Amino acid sequence: MKTMIEFKDFSFQYKSQKKPTLHHINLEIKEGEKVLIVGPSGSGKSTLGHCINGLIPFAYPGKKEGKLFIEENDSEKLDIFSSSKLVGTVMQDADSQFVGLNVGEDIAFSLENNAVETDKMHEIVKKVANLVGMGEFLEQSPLELSGGQKQDVCMAGVMVDEAPILLFDEPLANLDPATGKLVIELIDEINKTQKKTIIIIEHRLEDVLHRPVDRIVLVNNGEILADCKPEELFATTLLEDNGIRLPLYVQAMKYADVDLGKVKNLADDTDYDLQDQKEKLVHWYNTNKTDVKKIESAPLLTIKDLCFSYDGVKPILDHVSLDVHQGEMISVVGKNGAGKSTLCKCICAFEKADAGTLTFENTDMNDLSVKERADRIGFVLQNPNQMICNTMIFDEVAMGLRNRGISEDKIKEKVENTLKICGLYPFRNWPISALSYGQKKRVTIASILALEPKMIILDEPTAGQDYRRYSEIMEFLKSLNEMGIAIVMITHDMHLMLEYTTRSVVLTGGKKIADATPSEVLGNEALIERANLKKTSLSTLAAKAGIEDRIAFIDTFIQHERGHQI
């Protein structure tokens, strides 16, 4: 079998760094393989990807040692154009990848460069756009799309290319669960039908494993710690030890002391066979089953019949009513374009509602300015690049405090404490430009957390974060929540929704279609399908173990999990 990628004792050190990011990498990927690269934030996995697609050294200069071959070509002899013909890339930050004025132009970019005939080009673009659900948006500007829709466009742009290797850098970061599932299925289909070599860099291990991968490469501290089949890796503690979350169904099996070696097809989240291990799961469930208590408190924010439309014709929010109580942690979920972000923008006055009322602590907010609402409610945007205003990390987190006239001594104390919680303290004197996308995300969260508002809205707060950073951020938000601060999170992360939130508000087509506990939402298959959510693997596990009350099983796992947070 032909070797498509080969690292030979390869090391790399960025020009701005004192130490190498990659150390003596030896890795070989064969033609037609599908390989998943995982590792915590800052582990070097994205640097590995940049070496493969040619961004290193052309966009990120530095010192290389050893050898890297791409389809048997010495990477030293490849220019950036030649590299792009061999490796197609879907990057995590979709905004940095757009080149067309509209969706159709962007998808067609590589076809135009290859001088494809116009009629054939239109045919290919329409076909691929329909495959990723963007057929109706060909004339729309990519910058007007939701985060998930932008990712769909990037996927389509790579799919029309002829590159034999496709690299996906966190392809699920901005996608709703059901769309993420379709993307993984699409990547798998490309791998099987077009025989493309696929490399996926992703934090959401369970979601990627919706379709099988040949190998998982675990990276940390710039070194390869494991390169093996998923089943072999699950049987060790390497993933947990290096801040990578196990699939929930595998974690539940470990809690129940299931012998993983006796579970057939363990890495397949639907087709595995528990065989003689069912009784262990049932015993664990019966032993640990607990009742979940619901929080009762006075409403902090009351929304009644909120309506909004961008064009005055198509409703984005359609008579949405909602109460947020003091001390609650709520998730807002639904498909891309369901109105989740727009709802939160209306709450913060970034958009003016067409109708409806918003009341905060008995104060009518309809006439309050953005600044007046910001004194009560903090909002962390999904894209960190839309929030960052300063060059240095410390100054960015301190900006809101300085605007409020707080003394520099107090600012230093607050900023440093917040940076420690968010895992950014070692970088406090760094320029923001030196950070990864995920690290920039933590900076924007820190800048809002430092202001201590009564309510915080976060749009995808943990996107791009490894499990350790995810847990640190969420535990910090949980501590604020326990002090009485209400937390509202727009999220596609079903793990976050299950573990941390007590209520889930489900939006579809601008309407609220459910307001229930996370386990009740994810235990309702009709609701899951309607809202583009993804059935939790815990539900499947309960069914395979013969446990009838799947919602109670999910709640039992979550309560047990909360006692084992990193």
C-alpha positions in Angstrom: 0.0 0.0 0.0 1.3 3.4 -1.0 2.6 5.7 1.8 0.9 9.1 1.7 2.5 10.8 4.7 5.7 9.9 6.4 7.5 11.7 9.3 11.0 10.5 9.9 12.6 11.7 13.2 10.9 15.1 12.6 11.1 18.0 14.9 9.9 21.6 14.5 10.4 24.8 16.5 8.5 28.0 15.8 10.6 31.1 15.1 9.1 32.9 18.1 9.5 29.9 20.5 12.6 28.9 22.6 11.8 25.2 22.5 10.6 22.8 19.8 6.8 22.2 19.6 7.3 18.8 17.9 10.0 16.3 19.1 11.3 13.4 17.0 8.0 12.5 15.3 7.9 9.2 13.5 4.5 8.6 11.8 3.4 6.8 8.6 -0.1 7.0 7.1 -1.0 4.8 4.1 -3.2 5.5 1.1 -6.9 5.3 2.0 -6.4 5.3 5.7 -8.6 7.3 8.1 -6.6 8.5 11.0 -7.8 10.5 14.0 -5.2 12.7 15.8 -6.1 13.7 19.4 -4.4 15.6 22.1 -5.0 18.3 24.7 -4.7 22.0 23.8 -1.1 23.0 23.1 -0.1 19.3 22.6 1.3 20.0 19.1 -1.5 18.2 17.1 -2.4 21.4 15.1 1.3 22.0 14.4 1.5 18.4 13.1 -1.5 19.3 10.8 0.2 22.5 9.6 3.3 20.5 8.7 1.2 18.1 6.6 -0.7 20.8 4.7 2.3 23.1 4.1 1.3 26.0 6.3 4.6 25.2 8.0 6.9 26.8 7.0 5.1 29.1 4.6 2.6 30.7 7.0 4.4 29.7 10.3 8.2 29.9 9.8 10.5 28.0 12.1 13.3 25.4 12.3 12.8 21.9 11.0 14.8 18.8 11.6 14.3 15.3 10.2 12.2 14.5 7.1 8.6 14.8 6.0 7.3 13.2 2.8 3.9 13.9 1.3 2.9 11.3 -1.3 6.6 10.4 -1.5 7.5 14.1 -2.2 10.1 15.7 0.1 8.2 18.5 1.8 11.3 20.7 1.6 10.9 20.8 -2.2 7.1 21.6 -2.2 5.8 25.2 -2.5 2.5 26.1 -0.9 0.6 25.7 -4.2 2.0 22.2 -4.7 1.2 21.3 -1.1 -2.4 22.4 -1.6 -2.8 20.1 -4.6 -1.8 17.2 -2.4 -3.6 18.1 0.8 -7.0 19.8 1.1 -7.8 21.4 4.4 -10.9 22.3 6.3 -9.7 24.6 9.1 -11.2 25.2 12.5 -11.6 29.0 12.0 -13.9 29.1 9.0 -13.8 32.9 8.5 -10.1 32.7 7.6 -10.8 30.3 4.7 -13.4 32.2 2.7 -12.3 33.8 -0.6 -15.6 34.1 -2.6 -18.2 36.9 -2.4 -21.0 34.3 -2.1 -21.2 30.6 -1.1 -21.3 29.4 -4.7 -18.1 31.4 -5.6 -16.3 30.1 -2.5 -17.1 26.4 -3.2 -16.1 26.9 -6.9 -12.7 28.5 -6.1 -10.5 25.5 -6.7 -12.5 24.5 -9.8 -12.0 28.0 -11.3 -8.2 27.7 -10.6 -8.3 24.4 -12.4 -10.1 25.9 -15.4 -13.1 23.6 -15.2 -15.8 24.4 -17.7 -18.5 26.7 -16.5 -21.4 24.3 -17.0 -19.6 21.4 -15.3 -18.5 23.7 -12.5 -22.1 24.8 -11.8 -23.2 21.2 -11.8 -20.4 20.1 -9.3 -21.0 23.1 -7.0 -24.8 22.5 -6.8 -24.3 18.8 -6.1 -21.7 19.3 -3.4 -23.7 22.2 -1.8 -26.8 20.0 -1.6 -24.8 17.3 0.0 -23.8 19.6 2.9 -27.2 21.2 3.1 -26.1 24.6 1.6 -27.9 24.3 -1.7 -30.3 27.1 -0.9 -27.5 29.5 0.1 -25.4 29.7 -3.0 -26.1 33.4 -3.5 -25.6 34.4 0.1 -22.4 35.9 1.6 -20.4 33.4 3.7 -20.0 36.1 6.3 -23.8 36.2 6.9 -24.0 32.5 7.8 -24.1 30.9 11.2 -20.9 29.2 12.5 -22.1 25.8 11.5 -23.2 26.9 8.0 -19.7 28.4 7.5 -18.2 25.1 8.3 -20.5 23.4 5.8 -19.2 25.8 3.1 -15.6 25.0 3.9 -16.4 21.3 3.7 -18.0 21.7 0.3 -14.9 23.7 -0.9 -12.6 20.9 0.0 -14.9 18.1 -1.4 -14.7 19.6 -5.0 -10.9 19.5 -5.0 -8.8 16.6 -6.4 -6.3 16.4 -3.5 -5.7 12.8 -2.5 -5.3 13.7 1.2 -7.9 15.6 3.1 -7.1 17.2 6.5 -10.0 18.2 8.8 -8.9 20.5 11.7 -11.7 20.3 14.3 -14.5 19.9 11.7 -17.2 19.6 14.3 -16.4 22.7 16.3 -19.3 24.8 15.2 -21.8 22.2 14.1 -25.0 21.0 15.8 -25.0 17.4 16.8 -27.0 16.0 14.0 -25.1 18.0 11.4 -21.9 16.9 13.0 -23.1 13.3 12.6 -23.8 13.9 8.9 -20.4 15.4 8.4 -18.7 12.4 10.0 -20.8 10.2 7.7 -19.9 12.3 4.7 -16.1 12.1 5.6 -16.5 8.4 5.9 -18.2 8.2 2.5 -15.5 10.2 0.9 -12.9 7.9 2.4 -14.7 4.8 1.2 -15.9 5.9 -2.3 -13.1 8.2 -3.4 -10.3 6.3 -1.6 -9.1 9.6 -0.1 -6.6 9.5 2.8 -8.3 11.2 5.7 -6.8 12.9 8.7 -9.1 14.3 11.4 -7.8 16.5 14.2 -10.7 16.8 16.7 -11.5 17.0 20.5 -14.9 15.4 20.2 -13.7 11.8 20.2 -17.1 10.2 20.6 -18.6 12.2 17.8 -15.8 11.3 15.4 -16.2 7.6 16.3 -19.7 7.6 15.0 -17.9 6.1 12.0 -14.9 3.8 12.5 -11.3 5.1 12.1 -8.3 2.9 11.4 -6.1 4.4 14.1 -6.0 7.0 16.8 -2.7 9.0 17.2 -2.4 10.5 20.7 -0.2 13.5 20.9 1.0 15.5 23.9 4.0 17.7 24.7 5.0 17.4 21.0 5.4 13.7 21.1 3.4 10.7 19.9 2.3 8.7 22.9 0.1 6.2 21.1 -0.6 5.1 17.6 -3.1 2.2 17.6 -6.7 1.0 17.1 -9.4 2.7 19.2 -10.2 -0.5 21.1 -6.5 -0.8 22.2 -6.4 2.8 23.4 -9.7 2.5 25.3 -8.3 -0.4 27.4 -5.5 1.9 28.7 -5.8 5.2 30.8 -3.7 7.2 28.2 -6.7 9.2 27.0 -7.9 10.2 30.5 -4.3 10.8 31.6 -3.8 13.3 28.8 -7.0 15.2 29.0 -9.0 13.5 26.3 -12.6 12.4 27.2 -13.6 8.8 26.6 -16.9 8.2 24.8 -19.6 8.3 27.4 -20.7 4.7 26.8 -17.1 3.5 27.3 -16.7 5.6 30.4 -19.9 4.1 31.8 -18.6 0.6 31.2 -15.4 1.5 33.1 -17.4 2.8 36.0 -19.3 -0.5 36.1 -16.0 -2.5 35.9 -17.0 -4.0 32.6 -14.2 -6.1 31.0 -13.6 -4.0 27.8 -11.7 -6.9 26.3 -14.9 -8.9 26.2 -17.0 -6.3 24.5 -17.1 -7.0 20.8 -16.8 -4.0 18.4 -16.1 -1.7 21.3 -15.2 1.3 19.1 -18.6 1.2 17.2 -21.0 3.3 19.3 -24.1 1.4 18.0 -23.0 -2.1 17.0 -20.9 -3.2 20.0 -22.0 -6.4 21.8 -21.9 -6.4 25.6 -22.2 -10.2 25.6 -21.9 -11.5 29.2 -21.1 -8.0 30.7 -24.7 -6.7 31.0 -25.2 -7.7 34.6 -22.3 -5.6 35.7 -23.9 -2.5 34.2 -27.3 -3.3 35.7 -25.7 -3.9 39.1 -23.8 -0.5 38.9 -27.0 1.3 37.9 -29.1 -0.2 40.7 -26.3 0.6 43.3 -25.8 4.2 42.2 -29.3 5.3 41.2 -30.2 8.7 42.7 -33.1 11.1 42.3 -32.3 14.5 40.6 -33.6 17.5 42.5 -34.9 20.5 40.5 -33.9 24.0 41.5 -36.7 26.3 42.7 -35.9 30.1 42.7 -37.3 33.4 41.6 -37.1 34.4 37.9 -34.1 36.6 37.2 -34.9 37.2 33.5 -38.4 36.8 32.0 -38.9 36.8 28.3 -42.5 36.9 26.9 -43.5 36.5 23.2 -40.2 37.6 21.8 -40.3 38.1 18.0 -37.5 39.0 15.6 -36.9 39.0 11.8 -33.9 40.3 9.9 -35.8 41.1 6.8 -39.3 41.7 8.1 -40.6 38.6 6.3 -39.0 35.4 7.6 -39.3 35.1 11.4 -36.1 34.1 13.2 -37.7 34.2 16.6 -41.4 33.4 16.8 -43.1 34.3 20.1 -40.4 32.8 22.3 -41.2 32.9 26.1 -38.7 31.8 28.7 -37.8 32.3 32.4 -34.2 32.2 33.6 -34.0 31.7 37.4 -31.3 32.9 39.8 -28.7 30.1 40.3 -29.7 28.2 37.2 -27.4 26.8 34.5 -29.4 26.4 31.3 -28.4 25.1 27.9 -30.0 26.4 24.7 -29.8 23.8 21.9 -31.1 23.2 18.4 -29.9 23.0 14.8 -27.8 25.7 13.2 -30.0 28.7 12.3 -32.7 27.7 14.8 -32.5 31.2 16.4 -30.3 30.4 19.4 -27.7 33.1 18.9 -30.3 35.6 17.7 -32.3 35.1 21.0 -29.2 35.9 23.0 -28.4 39.0 20.9 -31.9 40.3 21.5 -31.4 39.8 25.2 -28.2 41.9 25.1 -29.7 44.5 22.7 -27.2 43.6 20.0 -30.4 43.2 18.0 -33.7 45.0 18.7 -36.7 42.7 19.0 -39.7 43.4 16.8 -42.1 42.5 19.6 -42.2 41.0 23.1 -41.0 42.0 26.5 -37.8 41.3 28.5 -37.8 41.9 32.3 -34.7 41.6 34.5 -35.2 41.6 38.2 -38.6 43.4 37.7 -36.9 46.0 35.5 -38.2 46.4 31.9 -35.2 46.0 29.7 -36.8 47.1 26.4 -35.6 50.6 26.7 -32.1 49.8 28.2 -29.0 50.4 26.1 -26.4 47.8 25.3 -24.2 49.2 28.0 -27.0 49.2 30.6 -27.8 45.6 29.8 -24.1 44.7 29.9 -24.0 45.8 33.6 -26.4 42.9 34.3 -25.6 40.4 31.6 -22.3 39.3 30.1 -22.1 37.8 26.7 -19.3 35.7 25.3 -19.5 35.4 21.5 -18.9 32.2 19.6 -16.1 33.6 17.5 -13.3 35.1 19.7 -12.0 37.2 16.8 -15.2 39.2 17.0 -14.5 40.2 20.6 -10.8 40.8 20.9 -9.7 44.4 20.9 -6.2 44.5 22.5 -2.8 43.2 21.5 -1.8 41.7 24.9 -3.7 39.1 26.8 -3.6 40.9 30.2 -4.9 44.1 28.6 -7.8 42.3 26.9 -9.0 40.7 30.2 -8.5 44.0 32.0 -10.3 46.2 29.5 -13.8 45.9 31.0 -12.5 46.5 34.5 -10.6 49.6 33.4 -13.7 51.0 31.6 -15.5 50.7 35.0 -12.8 52.8 36.7 -11.4 50.0 39.0 -8.0 50.6 40.5 -5.0 48.9 38.8 -4.1 46.9 42.0 -7.6 45.4 42.1 -7.5 44.9 38.3 -4.2 43.0 38.6 -5.6 40.7 41.3 -8.9 40.0 39.4 -7.2 39.5 36.0 -4.6 37.1 37.4 -7.2 35.1 39.3 -9.4 34.7 36.2 -6.4 33.8 34.0 -5.4 31.0 36.5 -8.9 29.6 36.4 -9.0 29.7 32.6 -5.5 28.1 32.3 -4.0 31.2 30.7 -1.9 32.5 33.6 1.5 31.4 32.1 0.6 33.4 29.0 -0.5 36.6 30.8 2.3 38.7 29.1 1.9 37.1 25.7 0.4 38.8 22.6 -3.0 37.4 21.6 -1.7 36.8 18.1 0.5 34.0 19.5 -2.4 32.0 20.7 -4.4 29.2 19.1 -8.0 29.6 18.3 -9.0 27.6 21.4 -6.8 29.8 23.6 -8.3 32.9 22.2 -11.7 31.6 23.1 -10.5 31.3 26.7 -9.3 34.9 26.7 -12.8 36.1 25.7 -14.4 34.1 28.4 -11.9 35.4 30.9 -12.6 39.0 29.9 -16.3 38.6 30.7 -15.8 36.4 33.8 -13.6 39.1 35.3 -16.6 41.5 35.4 -18.8 39.3 37.6 -22.2 40.0 36.0 -25.4 38.6 37.5 -26.0 36.5 34.4 -23.6 35.2 31.8 -24.6 34.1 28.3 -22.0 32.0 26.5 -22.1 31.0 22.8 -20.3 27.6 22.6 -18.1 28.2 25.6 -16.0 25.0 25.3 -15.6 24.7 21.5 -12.1 23.7 20.6 -11.2 22.9 24.3 -9.7 19.6 25.4 -11.4 17.8 28.3 -9.2 19.2 31.0 -9.7 22.8 29.9 -13.4 22.1 29.3 -13.7 20.8 32.9 -11.7 23.8 34.3 -13.9 26.3 32.5 -17.1 24.5 33.3 -16.2 24.0 37.0 -15.4 27.8 37.2 -18.8 28.6 35.7 -20.4 26.1 38.1 -18.7 27.9 41.0 -20.2 31.3 39.8 -23.5 29.6 39.3 -23.5 28.3 42.9 -23.0 31.9 44.0 -26.3 32.8 42.4 -25.1 33.9 39.0 -27.3 32.5 36.2 -25.5 30.8 33.3 -27.1 30.4 29.9 -25.1 28.4 27.3 -25.7 28.0 23.6 -24.2 24.7 22.9 -23.9 21.8 20.5 -22.0 19.8 23.1 -24.4 17.2 24.4 -21.9 16.2 27.0 -21.9 19.7 28.4 -25.7 19.8 28.3 -26.0 16.6 30.2 -23.3 17.2 32.8 -23.7 20.7 33.8 -27.1 22.2 33.0 -30.3 21.6 34.9 -32.6 22.7 32.0 -32.4 22.5 28.3 -34.4 24.9 26.1 -34.8 23.5 22.6 -35.4 25.9 19.6 -36.4 24.9 16.1 -37.4 27.3 13.3 -37.4 30.2 15.8 -39.9 28.5 18.1 -39.3 27.0 21.6 -40.4 23.3 21.2 -39.2 22.0 24.6 -38.1 23.2 28.0 -37.1 20.1 30.1 -34.2 18.4 31.9 -31.3 17.4 29.5 -31.9 13.7 30.1 -35.6 14.1 29.2 -34.7 16.0 26.0 -32.0 13.4 24.9 -34.3 10.5 25.9 -37.0 11.7 23.5 -36.2 10.4 20.0 -38.9 12.4 18.2 -37.6 15.6 19.8 -34.0 14.7 18.9 -34.9 14.3 15.3 -36.9 17.4 15.1 -34.2 19.6 16.7 -31.2 18.1 14.9 -29.8 16.8 18.2 -27.9 13.5 18.6 -29.1 10.6 20.8 -26.6 10.1 23.6 -24.7 6.9 23.5 -25.8 6.3 27.1 -29.3 5.7 25.9 -28.1 3.1 23.5 -26.0 1.5 26.3 -29.0 1.3 28.6 -31.0 -0.4 25.9 -28.3 -2.9 25.3 -28.0 -3.7 29.0 -31.8 -4.2 29.2 -32.4 -1.1 31.4 -35.9 0.2 30.6 -35.7 3.6 32.3 -33.1 5.2 30.0 -33.6 8.7 31.4 -32.9 7.4 35.0 -29.8 5.6 33.7 -28.5 8.8 32.0 -29.2 10.8 35.2 -27.4 8.2 37.3 -24.3 8.4 35.0 -24.3 12.2 35.1 -24.5 12.3 38.9 -21.7 9.7 39.1 -19.7 11.7 36.6 -20.0 14.9 38.6 -18.2 13.2 41.4 -15.3 12.3 39.2 -14.6 15.7 37.5 -10.9 16.5 36.7 
